Amino acid sequence: MSAKLEIATAPAPMGPSDLALLTILSAVAGLVDVTGFLSLGHVFTAHITGNLVAMAAQIVHGGPPHVAQLLSITVFGLAVAAAYFLARRASIGGGRGGLLVGQSLLLLVLGLVVRSRHGDVLPLTDSVAIAMIAVAAMAFQNAFVRVSLRQSSTTSVTGNVANIVIALMALVWLGPWTRGEAAKKLRSTWPLVVGFFMGCGMGATSVARLGLLAWSLPALLSLIAIPVGAAAPATPGTQQGSPVLPRMPGDRA
């Protein structure tokens, strides 16, 4: 008896609601990353790769790595695992909204914690705790984008810019990507880059003007993503798990 083979389906075509959702989520990621970097002692709360680079530089110069930078890697991984578990345990279609709600709850808790503190300088323990909440929120967002939308990361600007450039080149000079593939990749990737840059600009401006109260902005923006995500149809293949390949001739049930 041959075992059934399961694979993940290819991403479905992106509709207007999904494109709007990707733009909003990328803006939230940019906001969280810049706000965390400026207010939490140069900790990248969305771009975990940045923390690896910063820790390596600190070690080379003889200094100990930042506690929050070190913890962010473990916390991010654990939060992604928790988000995936919640998505799989949810009812059909429930994982989509559940992860967006989880992200918003984490950012709202973060905002409440910040508002309970006074001044614009946080003690080390408070800054580490706040940074880890932000990291967990971004882990939920990354898990959502991959599990529910089957798309690239909202926090990986490097890879997304590379996709855009290659797609633009492929539209002029055919290569490994066809024009159709290039156009599809371009359409699904540009909101990620535009949204993140918008979020970075809003984050820098809000921190300069509001200080720690700037953490309220990503929390509010994440709330907008919930109804937008609910309005978009769930990606085929995410509702009932991975589809089963048809049996090939000669296979026995």
PATI-996397 format. One line per field, with one value per atom (N, C-alpha, C): residue number from 1; x, y, z. Coordinates in steps of 0.1 Angstrom, whole numbers. Example, Ala and Ser with C-alpha at 12.3 -4.5 7.8 and 13.67 -1.06 7.14 Angstrom:
# residues 2
k [1/1/1/2/2/2]
px [132/123/132/128/137/129]
py [-57/-45/-33/-22/-11/0]
pz [78/78/78/71/71/79]
This chain:
# residues 253
k [1/1/1/2/2/2/3/3/3/4/4/4/5/5/5/6/6/6/7/7/7/8/8/8/9/9/9/10/10/10/11/11/11/12/12/12/13/13/13/14/14/14/15/15/15/16/16/16/17/17/17/18/18/18/19/19/19/20/20/20/21/21/21/22/22/22/23/23/23/24/24/24/25/25/25/26/26/26/27/27/27/28/28/28/29/29/29/30/30/30/31/31/31/32/32/32/33/33/33/34/34/34/35/35/35/36/36/36/37/37/37/38/38/38/39/39/39/40/40/40/41/41/41/42/42/42/43/43/43/44/44/44/45/45/45/46/46/46/47/47/47/48/48/48/49/49/49/50/50/50/51/51/51/52/52/52/53/53/53/54/54/54/55/55/55/56/56/56/57/57/57/58/58/58/59/59/59/60/60/60/61/61/61/62/62/62/63/63/63/64/64/64/65/65/65/66/66/66/67/67/67/68/68/68/69/69/69/70/70/70/71/71/71/72/72/72/73/73/73/74/74/74/75/75/75/76/76/76/77/77/77/78/78/78/79/79/79/80/80/80/81/81/81/82/82/82/83/83/83/84/84/84/85/85/85/86/86/86/87/87/87/88/88/88/89/89/89/90/90/90/91/91/91/92/92/92/93/93/93/94/94/94/95/95/95/96/96/96/97/97/97/98/98/98/99/99/99/100/100/100/101/101/101/102/102/102/103/103/103/104/104/104/105/105/105/106/106/106/107/107/107/108/108/108/109/109/109/110/110/110/111/111/111/112/112/112/113/113/113/114/114/114/115/115/115/116/116/116/117/117/117/118/118/118/119/119/119/120/120/120/121/121/121/122/122/122/123/123/123/124/124/124/125/125/125/126/126/126/127/127/127/128/128/128/129/129/129/130/130/130/131/131/131/132/132/132/133/133/133/134/134/134/135/135/135/136/136/136/137/137/137/138/138/138/139/139/139/140/140/140/141/141/141/142/142/142/143/143/143/144/144/144/145/145/145/146/146/146/147/147/147/148/148/148/149/149/149/150/150/150/151/151/151/152/152/152/153/153/153/154/154/154/155/155/155/156/156/156/157/157/157/158/158/158/159/159/159/160/160/160/161/161/161/162/162/162/163/163/163/164/164/164/165/165/165/166/166/166/167/167/167/168/168/168/169/169/169/170/170/170/171/171/171/172/172/172/173/173/173/174/174/174/175/175/175/176/176/176/177/177/177/178/178/178/179/179/179/180/180/180/181/181/181/182/182/182/183/183/183/184/184/184/185/185/185/186/186/186/187/187/187/188/188/188/189/189/189/190/190/190/191/191/191/192/192/192/193/193/193/194/194/194/195/195/195/196/196/196/197/197/197/198/198/198/199/199/199/200/200/200/201/201/201/202/202/202/203/203/203/204/204/204/205/205/205/206/206/206/207/207/207/208/208/208/209/209/209/210/210/210/211/211/211/212/212/212/213/213/213/214/214/214/215/215/215/216/216/216/217/217/217/218/218/218/219/219/219/220/220/220/221/221/221/222/222/222/223/223/223/224/224/224/225/225/225/226/226/226/227/227/227/228/228/228/229/229/229/230/230/230/231/231/231/232/232/232/233/233/233/234/234/234/235/235/235/236/236/236/237/237/237/238/238/238/239/239/239/240/240/240/241/241/241/242/242/242/243/243/243/244/244/244/245/245/245/246/246/246/247/247/247/248/248/248/249/249/249/250/250/250/251/251/251/252/252/252/253/253/253]
px [9/0/9/7/16/10/19/15/11/1/-3/7/10/20/13/17/11/21/16/24/16/23/16/12/1/-3/4/5/11/2/8/0/-11/-23/-34/-31/-38/-36/-40/-33/-35/-47/-57/-68/-65/-74/-72/-71/-80/-80/-67/-61/-48/-37/-37/-27/-27/-40/-41/-36/-39/-35/-20/-13/1/7/1/7/6/-6/-8/1/3/11/26/30/44/46/36/37/38/31/32/46/51/65/75/74/83/82/70/68/74/71/76/92/97/112/119/114/121/118/106/102/111/112/120/135/140/154/157/148/151/148/138/134/139/144/147/162/171/185/190/186/191/188/176/171/162/165/156/145/133/122/115/117/111/122/133/144/154/152/160/174/176/189/198/192/199/205/198/203/215/215/227/239/237/248/253/244/247/255/251/258/272/273/287/296/291/299/303/293/297/307/306/316/330/330/343/350/342/347/349/347/350/338/327/315/306/298/288/277/270/258/247/239/227/217/212/204/192/185/173/177/188/192/194/200/203/190/181/169/159/160/151/151/162/163/154/156/149/134/131/117/109/116/110/107/116/114/103/102/92/78/78/65/60/69/64/59/65/60/47/45/32/21/25/15/11/21/17/8/11/3/-12/-13/-26/-34/-27/-33/-38/-30/-34/-45/-46/-56/-69/-69/-81/-90/-103/-113/-110/-117/-115/-116/-105/-104/-102/-102/-100/-86/-76/-62/-59/-66/-63/-65/-77/-81/-74/-72/-66/-52/-44/-30/-30/-39/-40/-44/-54/-58/-47/-40/-28/-18/-15/-5/-10/-23/-29/-29/-32/-33/-19/-9/5/9/6/10/2/-11/-19/-14/-10/-3/9/17/30/27/17/13/9/1/-4/8/17/29/37/39/47/40/27/19/19/21/22/35/45/58/59/67/69/82/83/95/98/108/112/124/128/139/135/135/131/142/139/149/152/164/168/158/153/144/131/126/114/116/128/130/132/138/139/125/117/104/95/96/88/93/106/112/108/107/103/88/80/66/65/72/72/78/88/93/83/76/65/54/51/40/45/57/62/64/66/66/52/42/28/25/30/28/35/47/55/48/44/37/24/17/4/7/16/19/23/31/35/24/17/8/-6/-10/-24/-23/-13/-12/-2/7/17/26/30/37/51/59/72/70/81/81/78/70/68/79/89/100/113/114/126/127/131/132/142/153/164/159/152/147/136/128/116/121/132/137/144/150/156/145/134/123/118/116/111/121/134/143/144/144/144/131/120/107/107/112/113/122/134/143/136/129/123/112/106/96/102/115/122/129/137/145/141/135/130/141/139/149/142/147/140/126/122/108/102/90/82/76/71/65/53/46/34/39/49/54/60/67/73/63/52/42/35/32/26/35/48/57/58/58/59/47/35/22/21/27/25/37/47/59/60/55/57/50/38/32/40/48/57/68/74/84/79/68/62/57/50/44/55/66/76/83/86/92/83/70/60/60/61/61/74/85/98/97/91/90/81/69/60/66/73/80/90/98/109/102/92/85/78/71/63/72/83/93/98/102/107/97/84/74/67/66/58/66/78/86/81/80/75/60/53/39/37/48/48/44/45/41/26/19/4/1/9/6/6/16/15/4/0/-11/-24/-26/-38/-39/-27/-27/-29/-24/-27/-41/-49/-63/-70/-66/-72/-70/-58/-55/-65/-72/-81/-93/-101/-112/-108/-96/-92/-88/-82/-79/-91/-101/-114/-121/-120/-127/-121/-108/-102/-105/-107/-110/-97/-99/-88/-81/-68/-61/-64/-67/-70/-59/-62/-52/-48/-52/-50/-62/-73/-85/-85/-81/-82/-68/-57/-44/-39/-28/-22/-30/-31/-39/-31/-39/-33/-31/-19/-17/-25/-30/-37/-28/-34/-26/-21/-9/-3/-7/-7/-10/-1/-7/2/1/-3/-4/-16/-15/-26/-31/-44/-50/-46]
py [-12/0/12/21/33/44/51/63/74/82/94/105/112/122/136/144/157/168/179/190/203/214/227/232/239/244/257/261/274/285/297/308/312/315/319/333/337/351/361/372/381/391/392/401/414/424/438/438/429/429/424/413/408/418/425/435/446/451/461/456/443/437/436/432/432/445/456/469/474/471/475/467/454/446/450/454/458/472/480/493/491/482/478/473/465/459/471/480/491/500/502/510/504/491/484/483/481/480/493/504/517/522/520/525/517/504/496/500/502/505/519/529/542/543/535/537/526/515/503/499/509/506/499/503/498/483/479/465/464/455/453/443/448/440/433/437/430/423/429/425/417/405/397/396/395/395/406/418/430/428/420/418/409/399/391/399/408/417/426/432/440/433/421/413/409/406/403/415/427/439/442/440/442/433/420/410/414/418/421/433/442/454/451/439/435/437/441/443/431/430/419/422/412/414/420/428/434/422/422/411/409/420/419/414/418/413/398/393/379/371/376/369/369/379/381/369/362/351/339/336/325/329/341/345/345/349/350/335/326/312/306/308/302/308/321/327/323/321/315/301/293/280/280/289/290/295/304/310/298/291/280/269/266/257/262/275/281/281/284/283/269/259/246/241/246/241/248/260/268/260/264/259/263/258/262/277/283/297/305/299/307/311/303/307/320/324/336/348/349/360/359/347/345/350/348/353/369/375/389/395/388/393/391/380/378/389/393/404/416/420/432/432/420/419/421/416/418/432/439/453/462/458/466/465/452/450/458/458/466/481/486/500/504/494/497/497/488/487/500/505/517/529/530/541/541/529/528/533/535/540/555/562/576/580/590/594/587/591/586/576/573/564/552/540/528/521/515/507/495/489/478/466/463/451/454/467/471/471/476/477/463/454/440/434/435/429/435/448/454/450/449/444/430/421/408/407/415/416/420/430/434/423/416/405/394/391/381/385/398/403/402/405/404/389/380/366/361/366/362/368/380/385/377/373/365/352/346/333/334/345/347/349/357/359/346/338/325/314/313/302/306/318/322/327/335/341/335/326/319/329/340/350/353/362/365/372/374/381/395/401/415/423/416/422/421/413/411/420/432/442/437/432/428/418/407/397/403/411/417/426/434/443/435/424/415/410/405/400/410/423/433/436/437/440/429/416/405/404/407/407/418/430/440/437/430/426/415/406/395/400/411/417/422/425/430/419/412/401/388/379/367/358/351/342/331/328/317/320/333/337/341/336/341/355/362/375/374/363/361/359/351/349/362/369/382/392/393/402/399/386/381/384/381/383/398/406/421/426/421/426/422/411/406/411/417/421/436/444/458/464/458/463/461/450/447/458/462/472/486/490/503/505/494/495/496/488/489/502/508/521/532/531/540/539/526/524/530/528/533/549/555/570/574/567/571/568/557/554/564/568/578/591/595/608/607/596/595/594/587/587/601/608/622/631/629/638/633/620/614/606/603/595/581/576/562/560/571/570/566/567/563/548/540/526/524/535/534/532/538/538/524/516/502/494/496/489/493/506/510/505/506/502/487/479/465/461/470/467/469/478/480/467/460/448/437/437/426/425/436/436/434/440/439/424/417/403/395/398/390/392/404/406/398/395/388/373/366/352/344/334/325/319/318/312/297/292/278/269/259/250/253/265/268/264/261/258/244/235/221/214/221/216/214/207/205/196/199/190/177/167/154/153/149/147/136/137/125/113/102/89/88/83/81/66/64/50/40/29/19/20/32/33/25/18/11/18/18/24/16]
pz [0/0/0/-10/-11/-2/4/12/3/8/1/2/-8/-8/-7/2/5/2/-5/-8/-5/-3/-2/-15/-16/-29/-31/-44/-48/-43/-40/-36/-46/-40/-49/-54/-65/-70/-59/-58/-47/-51/-43/-46/-39/-42/-36/-21/-15/0/6/-1/4/1/-10/-13/-2/1/11/25/28/40/41/30/30/33/27/28/43/49/63/72/70/79/77/65/63/70/70/76/92/97/111/114/106/108/108/98/98/110/114/127/139/140/152/152/140/140/143/137/139/153/158/172/182/180/189/189/177/175/182/181/186/201/206/220/229/224/232/231/229/229/217/205/193/191/195/193/181/172/161/165/166/170/159/147/135/126/125/117/125/128/137/132/118/113/118/119/124/138/146/160/159/150/148/144/135/130/141/149/160/171/174/184/179/167/162/163/159/160/175/184/198/203/199/204/198/185/179/187/191/199/214/218/232/241/237/245/246/256/257/248/242/234/243/236/243/247/259/264/255/251/243/229/224/211/211/222/223/225/233/236/224/216/205/195/193/184/190/202/209/210/214/216/202/192/179/174/176/171/179/192/201/197/195/191/178/168/155/157/165/167/174/184/190/180/172/162/152/148/139/145/158/166/167/170/171/158/147/134/130/133/130/139/151/160/158/151/149/140/140/131/117/107/93/91/86/84/96/108/120/123/117/119/113/103/96/105/110/119/133/137/150/152/142/143/142/134/134/147/153/166/177/176/185/184/171/169/176/174/179/195/200/215/221/214/219/219/207/206/215/218/227/241/245/258/259/249/248/251/243/245/259/265/279/289/287/296/295/282/280/287/285/291/306/312/327/332/323/328/326/333/332/327/319/313/300/293/280/281/293/295/303/298/304/311/323/330/321/322/314/314/325/326/318/320/313/298/293/279/273/280/275/274/284/284/272/271/260/246/245/232/229/239/236/232/238/234/219/216/202/192/196/188/186/197/196/187/187/178/164/161/147/143/153/149/145/152/148/134/131/118/107/109/100/98/109/107/99/102/94/79/76/62/54/61/55/55/66/67/60/62/56/42/39/26/17/23/15/7/14/7/14/9/14/28/35/48/46/55/56/62/68/74/67/56/49/37/39/28/17/22/13/2/7/-3/-11/-6/-13/-24/-21/-31/-42/-39/-49/-58/-52/-60/-70/-65/-74/-86/-83/-93/-104/-99/-108/-116/-110/-117/-128/-125/-135/-146/-143/-154/-162/-156/-163/-173/-170/-179/-192/-191/-203/-210/-202/-207/-201/-209/-204/-198/-188/-182/-174/-162/-155/-152/-151/-148/-161/-164/-175/-172/-182/-179/-170/-171/-162/-148/-146/-132/-127/-135/-131/-127/-135/-131/-118/-117/-104/-92/-93/-82/-79/-89/-87/-80/-84/-78/-64/-60/-46/-37/-43/-35/-33/-42/-41/-28/-24/-12/0/0/12/14/3/3/6/-1/1/15/20/33/44/42/52/53/41/41/47/44/50/65/70/84/91/84/90/91/81/81/92/94/104/118/119/132/137/127/131/135/127/130/144/146/159/171/170/182/184/174/176/182/180/185/197/198/209/220/217/226/227/239/241/237/237/233/218/211/197/195/206/205/204/206/204/189/180/166/159/161/155/161/174/180/173/170/164/149/142/128/127/137/136/138/145/146/133/124/111/103/105/97/99/111/114/105/104/94/80/76/62/59/69/67/67/75/75/62/55/43/31/32/21/22/11/11/15/23/27/15/16/5/4/-8/-10/-5/2/8/22/27/41/50/44/52/57/49/53/53/54/54/40/38/25/17/4/-5/-8/-12/-15/-30/-34/-48/-54/-66/-72/-73/-72/-73/-87/-89/-102/-106/-119/-124/-118/-113/-107/-92/-86/-72/-67/-55/-49/-37/-35/-23/-11]
